[in-house]
Amino acid sequence: MTMKLKPETPSKASDISDLSAAELLSMVEGLQQELAAKSAEVQQRDQAVKQRDQYIHILEELLRWKRVQQFGASSEKSKDQIHLFDEAELEVEIDALREQLPDDVKEDEAPPAPRKRRQRGFSDKLLRERIELTLSDEDKAGAIKTFFTKVKEELQFIPAQLKVLEYWQEKAVFEHNGEERLVAAARPAHPLGKCTATTSLLAYVITSKYADGLPLYRLEHMLKRLGHEISRTSMAHWVIRLDDVFKPLINLMREVQNSSDYLQADESRIPVLKEDGKTAQSDKWMWVTRGGPHGKPSVLFEYDPSRAGKVPVRLLDDFNGILQADGYSGYGKVCRNNKITRIGCWDHARRKFVEAIKGSKPQGKGKPNKVSKADVALGHINKLYAIERQLKELSIDERYRIRQELSVPRLEAFKTWLEINAGKVAKGTMTRSAMDYTLNQWPTLTGYCERGDLQISNVLAENAIRPFALGRKAWLFADTSRGARASATCYSLVETAKANNLEPSRYIQHILDHIAGADTVEKLEALLPWNVDLERVLKKVPQID
């Protein structure tokens, strides 16, 4: 038997017919207040959800970017994308970024870039050996004349070898008044005094580690294969002892560099395990400055455990020209003290937009790629770089003129776009951070247009610090602050030699051959790279087979 449920009695609607006008008005106001409270509560919830979603979006963006940094493969690159990195001084792949050319730059807007000529044959500076392929007497019997024609050139590799130099010192004995007097032939001065390594071996060790990025343990194995084992400890001690030998020359290079009116500066982390007052995991810094008077370029590295403003104050003590660096505030003090004009680096601004693009959410398969604000910003910046690529071979005056005609209008258009669109992008996102950085640095970023000899970016300093980044990946860390300072000195010599178109190994050996006898400022100045003619020096040195 099915039980029938009694239907619920509907609630009786409130009877408001007997209410007065005042009571009705009061009721309406109460309902309005209740509705407003509910609406405010809903708005608060919506705002909280919106903030949560925005926070999640930022975290997802940063996570995608970090994954690209750690796991990104080179196969992900395309003609419109670049392989990314954290900082230029930490990586060595900025060349591909700098070669990008935007599609909408017309060829008639800037002079055409010079085409690279294909190298044919080998350099005249290489040693040459003539090998004659002769006919037999039977083959040329009856010929009225014979002659040779060059039919082929080959490049031969002569393997390295170790050789022991035995120094036999002649001594003469003289007798006078029944007493003997001994006279010995003069011994050649060595920069390290008693040392079993020749200057050529020392130069080879320095160049292998600081120009080619070979850690000493690999060099130890390579020398062992050549016939003699030299411990990495011995080689490290040689390098550290040479720091004191090279220091007067480095100080002289610093004086010459600071006498110029345009320098570039940058800094990079270096792990140093043993530093007073610092843990092994804390950041220490390798500073680099590049510049110098015309025809006297130098690249100087300096180790310091601090990144504080006191370091550039010390390094740029007597410099008062134009300093190009990134947006780091540590350069502010020296710029104020020395009345230095500061200009910025577009590489750093551009990198932030590239990072934002890589951190953005990828489009689904089959969906058209959506052009983001970071893409648009990067397009503006690439137009500036495209113009600079065309100006490399022009005079300073021509570069200034073209920048005023082409670059300045593009800069003004880009700034207007940034000011209009920055507020439309959520704060905290990588794109908004890149836009804010660019706007905040705008007065310094546009400074390169004020002169024709200035660079759009810190490219020369970053190129100089690139071998340091490569080397650091190989040898991982420095053990002590003395080792870090010695490394700074060796990098300075290698990169300064390259800046002056000198082969680093030959230049460093030339220094080692003469610095022990450089007891005057004039002799020390003769060892500066712009005062050295290695071709002339090599002709004076007898070749030993």
C-alpha positions in Angstrom: 0.0 0.0 0.0 1.4 3.3 -1.1 1.4 6.1 1.5 0.3 9.4 0.1 2.4 12.3 1.3 0.6 15.5 2.2 1.7 18.3 0.0 3.6 21.1 1.7 1.6 24.2 2.4 3.0 27.0 0.3 4.4 29.8 2.3 2.1 32.7 2.6 3.3 35.8 0.8 3.9 38.8 3.0 1.0 41.1 2.9 2.3 44.6 2.4 -1.0 46.2 1.5 -1.5 47.5 5.0 2.0 49.0 5.2 2.4 52.8 5.2 4.5 54.6 2.7 7.3 55.2 5.2 7.3 51.5 6.1 7.4 50.6 2.4 10.3 53.0 1.8 12.2 51.6 4.8 11.7 48.0 3.5 12.9 49.0 0.0 16.0 50.7 1.5 16.7 47.5 3.5 16.4 45.4 0.5 18.7 47.7 -1.5 21.3 47.6 1.3 21.1 43.8 1.4 21.5 43.7 -2.4 24.4 46.0 -2.3 26.1 43.9 0.4 25.6 40.8 -1.7 26.9 42.6 -4.8 30.0 43.8 -2.9 30.6 40.3 -1.7 30.3 38.9 -5.2 32.7 41.6 -6.5 35.2 40.7 -3.8 35.0 37.1 -4.7 35.3 37.9 -8.4 38.3 40.1 -7.7 39.9 37.4 -5.6 39.3 34.8 -8.3 40.8 37.3 -10.9 43.8 37.9 -8.7 44.3 34.1 -8.2 44.0 33.5 -11.9 46.5 36.3 -12.7 48.9 34.8 -10.1 48.5 31.4 -11.6 49.1 32.9 -15.1 52.3 34.6 -13.9 53.6 31.4 -12.2 52.8 29.3 -15.3 54.6 31.9 -17.5 57.7 31.7 -15.3 57.5 27.9 -15.2 57.4 27.7 -19.0 60.4 30.1 -19.2 62.4 28.1 -16.7 61.7 24.9 -18.5 62.9 26.5 -21.8 66.1 27.6 -19.9 66.7 24.1 -18.5 65.4 21.7 -21.1 65.0 23.8 -24.3 66.5 21.9 -27.3 68.2 23.6 -30.3 65.7 21.8 -32.5 63.0 24.2 -31.3 64.7 27.1 -33.1 63.2 28.4 -36.3 63.8 31.4 -38.5 61.5 33.4 -36.2 62.8 32.0 -32.9 66.1 32.0 -31.1 67.6 29.8 -28.6 67.3 31.6 -25.2 69.6 32.0 -22.3 69.6 33.7 -18.9 72.2 36.4 -19.4 74.6 37.2 -22.2 77.6 36.7 -19.9 76.3 33.2 -19.0 75.8 32.0 -22.5 77.5 32.2 -25.8 74.8 32.1 -28.4 73.8 35.8 -28.9 75.1 35.8 -32.5 72.0 34.2 -33.9 69.9 36.8 -32.2 71.9 39.6 -33.6 71.6 38.3 -37.1 67.8 38.6 -37.2 66.4 40.9 -39.9 62.8 42.2 -39.7 60.7 41.6 -42.8 59.3 45.1 -43.1 62.7 47.0 -43.4 63.1 48.2 -47.0 66.5 47.8 -48.6 66.6 51.4 -49.7 66.3 52.6 -46.1 69.9 51.8 -45.3 73.1 51.1 -47.2 73.4 47.4 -48.3 75.5 45.2 -46.1 78.8 44.2 -47.6 78.9 40.6 -48.9 81.4 38.3 -47.3 84.0 37.2 -49.8 84.8 33.6 -50.0 88.4 32.8 -48.9 90.4 31.2 -51.7 93.8 29.6 -50.9 95.7 29.9 -47.7 97.1 32.9 -45.8 100.5 34.2 -46.9 101.5 34.3 -43.2 101.6 30.5 -43.0 104.9 28.7 -43.4 105.2 27.2 -46.9 107.1 24.2 -48.2 107.6 23.6 -52.0 107.2 20.0 -53.1 108.3 19.4 -56.6 106.8 16.5 -58.6 109.5 15.7 -61.1 109.6 13.7 -64.3 112.1 10.9 -64.6 115.1 11.3 -66.9 113.5 8.9 -69.3 110.2 10.9 -69.4 111.9 14.2 -70.2 114.5 12.9 -72.6 114.6 15.0 -75.7 112.5 17.8 -74.3 113.6 21.3 -75.4 112.7 22.7 -71.9 111.0 21.8 -68.6 109.1 24.0 -66.1 106.9 23.7 -63.0 103.3 24.8 -62.5 101.5 24.9 -59.1 98.7 22.4 -59.3 97.6 22.1 -55.6 97.8 23.4 -52.1 97.3 21.4 -49.0 97.2 22.4 -45.3 99.4 20.3 -43.1 99.1 19.9 -39.3 102.4 19.7 -37.4 101.6 18.0 -34.0 102.8 19.6 -30.8 105.8 18.2 -29.1 107.7 18.6 -25.9 111.4 19.3 -25.9 113.8 19.6 -23.0 116.2 22.6 -23.2 119.5 21.8 -21.4 121.3 25.0 -20.3 125.0 24.4 -20.0 126.7 27.4 -18.5 130.3 28.0 -19.4 132.5 29.1 -16.6 136.0 30.4 -16.6 138.6 30.2 -13.8 141.1 33.0 -13.4 144.1 32.9 -11.0 145.4 36.1 -9.5 147.9 36.4 -6.7 147.4 32.8 -5.8 143.6 33.0 -5.7 141.1 31.7 -8.1 138.2 33.8 -9.5 135.2 32.2 -11.3 133.4 34.0 -14.1 130.1 32.4 -15.4 128.2 33.2 -18.6 125.0 35.2 -18.0 121.8 33.2 -17.5 118.7 34.4 -19.3 116.2 36.1 -17.1 113.0 34.1 -16.4 109.8 35.8 -15.3 109.3 33.3 -12.5 112.9 32.9 -11.6 113.5 29.2 -10.8 110.9 27.5 -13.0 111.0 24.3 -15.1 108.6 25.7 -17.7 109.8 27.8 -20.6 108.0 31.0 -21.6 106.5 29.1 -24.6 105.0 26.4 -22.3 103.6 29.1 -19.9 102.1 30.9 -22.8 100.6 27.6 -24.1 99.0 26.8 -20.7 97.5 30.3 -20.4 96.1 30.3 -23.9 94.7 26.8 -23.6 92.8 27.6 -20.5 91.8 31.2 -21.0 91.4 31.4 -24.8 90.4 27.8 -25.6 88.5 27.0 -22.4 90.4 23.9 -21.6 90.5 23.0 -17.8 93.9 22.1 -16.4 93.0 18.5 -15.8 92.5 18.0 -19.6 95.7 19.9 -20.3 97.5 17.6 -17.9 96.4 14.5 -19.9 97.3 16.2 -23.2 100.8 16.9 -22.1 101.2 13.4 -20.7 100.4 12.0 -24.1 103.2 14.2 -25.5 105.7 12.5 -23.2 105.8 14.2 -19.9 103.3 14.6 -17.1 102.8 18.0 -15.6 100.4 18.1 -12.7 97.5 20.5 -12.8 98.6 21.8 -9.4 102.0 22.9 -10.9 100.3 24.7 -13.8 97.9 26.4 -11.4 100.8 27.7 -9.3 102.5 29.0 -12.4 99.4 31.0 -13.4 98.9 32.4 -9.9 102.6 33.4 -9.6 102.4 35.1 -13.0 99.6 37.4 -11.7 102.2 39.5 -9.8 104.5 39.5 -12.9 101.7 40.8 -15.2 100.2 43.2 -12.7 102.3 46.3 -13.7 101.4 45.9 -17.3 97.7 45.5 -16.4 97.8 48.6 -14.3 99.3 50.5 -17.3 96.5 49.2 -19.6 94.0 50.4 -17.1 95.5 53.9 -17.1 95.4 54.0 -20.9 91.8 52.7 -21.0 90.5 55.2 -18.5 92.0 58.1 -20.5 89.5 57.4 -23.3 86.0 59.0 -23.7 83.9 55.8 -24.2 83.9 52.6 -22.3 81.6 49.5 -22.0 81.2 47.6 -18.8 79.6 44.4 -17.7 79.8 41.9 -14.9 79.3 38.1 -14.5 79.0 35.7 -11.7 82.0 33.5 -10.9 81.9 30.7 -8.3 84.8 31.0 -5.8 84.9 28.3 -3.1 87.2 30.0 -0.6 86.5 33.7 -0.1 86.8 35.4 3.3 83.5 36.3 4.8 81.5 34.5 2.0 80.1 31.0 1.6 81.0 28.9 -1.3 77.5 29.2 -2.7 77.3 33.0 -2.5 77.7 35.1 -5.7 81.1 36.6 -6.5 81.7 38.7 -9.6 84.0 39.1 -12.6 83.9 42.7 -13.9 84.9 43.6 -17.4 85.5 47.0 -19.0 86.3 47.5 -22.7 87.4 50.5 -24.6 90.4 52.9 -24.9 91.7 55.6 -27.1 91.5 55.2 -30.9 93.9 52.4 -31.9 94.5 51.3 -28.3 91.7 49.1 -27.3 91.9 47.0 -24.2 89.6 44.5 -22.4 90.2 44.3 -18.7 88.8 41.8 -16.3 88.7 42.4 -12.5 87.6 39.9 -9.8 85.8 41.2 -6.8 83.6 39.3 -4.3 81.2 42.3 -4.2 78.8 43.7 -6.8 78.4 47.0 -4.8 78.9 50.4 -6.4 82.3 50.7 -4.8 83.8 48.4 -7.4 83.1 50.5 -10.5 84.2 53.6 -8.4 87.6 51.9 -8.0 87.9 50.6 -11.6 86.7 53.9 -13.2 88.5 56.2 -10.8 89.8 58.7 -13.3 87.4 58.0 -16.2 84.9 60.8 -17.1 83.6 60.0 -20.6 80.6 57.9 -21.8 79.9 54.6 -20.0 77.7 52.0 -21.6 76.2 49.3 -19.3 73.0 47.6 -18.5 70.4 49.0 -16.1 72.3 47.8 -13.0 72.2 50.6 -10.3 75.7 49.9 -9.1 77.1 52.1 -11.8 75.1 55.1 -10.5 77.6 56.2 -7.9 80.6 56.5 -10.1 78.5 58.2 -12.8 77.5 60.8 -10.3 80.9 61.3 -8.8 82.8 61.5 -12.1 80.0 63.2 -14.0 80.0 60.3 -16.4 77.4 60.2 -19.2 75.6 56.8 -19.1 74.0 55.1 -22.1 72.1 51.8 -22.0 72.2 48.5 -23.8 69.4 47.4 -26.1 70.6 43.7 -25.8 69.3 43.6 -22.3 65.9 45.2 -23.2 65.5 43.0 -26.2 66.3 39.9 -24.2 63.5 40.6 -21.7 60.9 40.6 -24.6 62.4 37.4 -26.0 62.1 35.7 -22.6 58.4 36.9 -22.5 57.7 35.3 -25.8 59.3 32.0 -24.7 57.3 32.1 -21.5 54.0 32.7 -23.2 51.4 29.9 -23.5 51.8 28.0 -26.8 49.0 28.0 -29.3 47.2 24.8 -29.8 47.7 22.6 -32.9 46.0 24.0 -36.0 45.4 27.4 -34.4 47.0 30.4 -36.1 49.8 32.0 -34.1 48.6 35.0 -32.2 50.8 38.1 -32.3 51.5 39.1 -28.7 52.6 42.5 -27.5 56.1 41.1 -26.8 56.2 40.1 -30.5 55.3 43.6 -31.6 57.9 45.1 -29.2 60.6 42.7 -30.5 59.7 43.8 -34.1 60.3 47.4 -33.2 63.7 46.6 -31.6 64.7 44.4 -34.5 64.2 47.3 -36.9 66.7 49.3 -34.9 69.2 46.4 -35.1 68.6 46.0 -38.8 69.7 49.5 -39.4 72.8 49.0 -37.3 73.8 46.0 -39.3 74.0 48.2 -42.4 76.2 50.8 -40.7 79.3 48.7 -39.8 81.4 49.8 -42.6 80.4 53.4 -42.7 82.3 56.4 -41.2 81.4 57.9 -37.8 79.7 60.9 -39.4 77.7 58.7 -41.8 76.5 56.5 -38.9 75.4 59.5 -37.0 73.5 61.0 -39.9 71.7 57.7 -40.7 70.7 57.2 -37.1 69.2 60.6 -36.9 67.2 60.0 -40.1 66.1 56.4 -39.5 66.7 55.3 -35.9 65.4 58.3 -34.1 61.9 58.3 -35.7 61.6 54.5 -35.0 62.6 55.1 -31.4 59.9 57.7 -31.0 57.3 55.5 -32.6 58.3 52.6 -30.3 58.2 54.7 -27.2 54.7 56.0 -28.1 53.5 52.4 -28.6 55.0 51.4 -25.2 53.3 54.2 -23.4 49.9 53.4 -24.9 50.1 49.6 -24.4 52.0 49.1 -21.1 48.9 49.8 -19.0 47.0 47.2 -20.9 49.3 44.4 -19.8 48.9 42.9 -16.3 51.6 43.8 -13.8 53.9 41.0 -12.8 53.9 39.4 -16.2 57.2 39.1 -18.1 55.8 41.2 -20.9 54.9 44.0 -18.5 58.2 43.8 -16.8 60.0 44.1 -20.1 57.9 47.1 -21.1 58.5 48.8 -17.7 62.2 48.2 -17.9 62.4 49.6 -21.4 60.5 52.8 -20.5 62.5 53.2 -17.2 65.7 52.9 -19.1 64.6 55.0 -22.1 66.9 58.0 -21.6 69.9 55.8 -21.6 68.7 53.4 -24.3 68.4 56.2 -26.8 71.9 57.6 -26.0 73.7 55.7 -28.7 72.1 58.0 -31.3 74.0 61.0 -29.9 77.3 60.0 -31.6 78.3 57.9 -34.5 81.0 55.9 -32.7 78.7 54.6 -30.0 77.2 51.1 -30.0 73.5 50.2 -29.8 74.4 47.6 -27.2 77.2 46.3 -25.0 78.1 43.9 -27.8 81.8 44.4 -27.6 81.9 43.9 -23.8 79.6 40.8 -24.1 81.8 39.4 -26.9 84.8 39.9 -24.6 83.2 38.1 -21.7 81.9 35.2 -23.8 85.2 33.2 -23.6 85.0 33.6 -19.8 81.5 32.1 -20.0 82.7 29.2 -22.1 85.7 28.7 -19.8 83.6 28.8 -16.7 81.4 26.0 -18.0 84.6 23.9 -18.5 86.4 24.6 -15.2 83.2 25.2 -13.2 84.8 27.3 -10.4 87.9 29.0 -8.9 89.2 27.6 -5.7 90.6 30.8 -4.1 90.4 34.5 -4.6 94.0 34.5 -5.7 93.1 32.1 -8.5 90.1 34.2 -9.5 92.4 37.3 -9.7 95.0 35.5 -11.7 92.2 34.3 -14.1 91.1 37.9 -14.5 94.6 38.9 -15.4 95.0 36.1 -18.0 91.6 36.9 -19.6 92.6 40.5 -19.8 95.8 39.6 -21.7 94.1 37.2 -24.1 91.1 39.4 -24.9 93.2 42.6 -25.2 95.5 40.7 -27.7 92.5 39.7 -29.7 91.1 43.3 -29.7 94.4 44.4 -31.2 94.4 41.6 -33.8 97.3 39.8 -32.2 97.5 36.0 -31.8 97.2 35.6 -28.0 99.7 32.8 -27.5 102.5 34.7 -29.4 101.7 38.0 -27.6 101.7 36.4 -24.2 105.0 34.6 -24.9 106.5 37.9 -26.1 105.5 39.5 -22.8 107.0 36.6 -20.9 110.2 36.8 -22.9 110.7 40.5 -22.0 108.9 41.5 -18.9 111.6 40.3 -16.5 113.8 42.9 -17.9 111.2 45.7 -18.1 112.6 47.7 -15.2 111.4 51.1 -16.6 108.1 52.6 -17.6 109.4 52.9 -21.2 110.3 49.2 -21.4 106.9 48.3 -19.9 105.1 50.5 -22.4 106.9 48.7 -25.2 105.0 45.6 -24.2 101.6 47.1 -24.7 99.8 45.3 -27.6 99.5 48.4 -29.8 103.3 48.9 -29.5 104.2 45.3 -30.5 104.8 44.2 -34.0 104.8 40.4 -33.7 105.6 39.8 -37.4 108.8 41.9 -37.0 109.6 40.2 -33.7 109.2 36.7 -35.2 111.6 37.5 -38.0 114.3 38.2 -35.5 113.9 34.9 -33.7 115.9 32.1 -35.2 113.8 29.1 -36.1 114.8 25.9 -34.3 113.9 22.6 -36.0 
